[in-house]
């Protein structure tokens, strides 16, 4: 592989763009969040189709309106939200690997379906590794988000033509489901049967107060559980706050929490939820071990 | 009172938790430390992550079968208890304005003089149970009941790094700038978390800490010429 350096420059950006690899699982004992992608399904897919190492760093894009310039040739892939993407002003098929020429300008417009787009690059983005990971996290990495003018290094590669090699198949509508599967959390048994019924039968709406720390749901559930000692929580843990709100913790959430931990979403459902837009509805269904 | 054996509950095919139905205390921490030591030695190859809370130990297993094996063995396991550390860290804290931004109101709410509150807060030895909430944040046990105070209804948008605060039945130090709902009573000039150092924190689980009041002149001096924390 030809390994000259490439630089990705952010020409225009909305908020909420980060670099993510698989995160920092070995440092949680010091209170360090795991970080990593909100939607692992799409994250793994972009690296898979580029035949990257599974821990390769990708861009996680949570807002439309992004314009990027690549200094040197490379190959990228996209997954997650369905976006309108143009390369040098020509529309591109986002389901295929995209060869990028030197000084290629990529524009990412509206996110039609889904709310997080992942962009992988052959060889992975090369931002600094801190605590075994390139994943952005405020006060661990030097930056928390990418802004206009920021530059991200990568390894320039010549896109291979790969004759006869078809693009892998992928259903981009995989997250168009409302049901989220969960295992009962450690404090599930503390719910009254009425409140449990409420959670299982009602629909919940994704709140605008959502971030990589947690996705909040709008509807209230009466909370009659007394205050509990602070104990471990994970990405996908559903907490019931003292105000009766459900919060599904994300990859940047704290590693321990004091609210009752009533559910643990499956990894697949965590990815489905990560792709929901503000105002979309979800339902919970219990999964048996 | 004797602490009964923990219960193990499986949460997902790969995750489970050892849980004690007991209030946080030194004896329980000793048991947790013993269990973590056992898990790290006897199940090192099977476990991908261990996470500690006040009354639980969360375990993530590398494979489904490893958790099943542990479930079948765990009743016969007997972790060896060891005494907790004797190390006491002395944490300089400036309780003066502007560092202790909520000190005055907290004292008023408690019908106390500020110096009384400072004395009550800086006298006890606090035990470090685990790290959580923020990178390098120490969960401490030992806040006198008279200083317990419900968290603010509306959290502050930004709390300074090093802020020493009281929230509920706990006291702690914000290692980094963060939104926060605790009542800030002072600030330490010490650095609590360094991502470029391994380990990124200076204290260990089981150590104790004591807050040592300092003047604002000493605070200014220590902020300009930082020194590493000392222990006895």
Interface residues (C-beta under 8 A of the other chain):
Chain A: X25 X26 X27 X28 X29 X30 X31 X32 X33 X130 X131 X138 X139 X140 X183 X184 X185 X186 X227 X229 X230 X231 X232 X234 X254 X255 X256 X257 X264 X266 X289
Chain B: X9 X10 X11 X12 X13 X15 X17 X19 X23 X24 X48 X49 X50 X51 X52 X53 X54 X55 X56 X57 X58 X60 X130 X131 X132 X133 X134 X135 X136 X137 X139 X168 X175 X176 X177 X193 X195 X196 X199 X200 X201
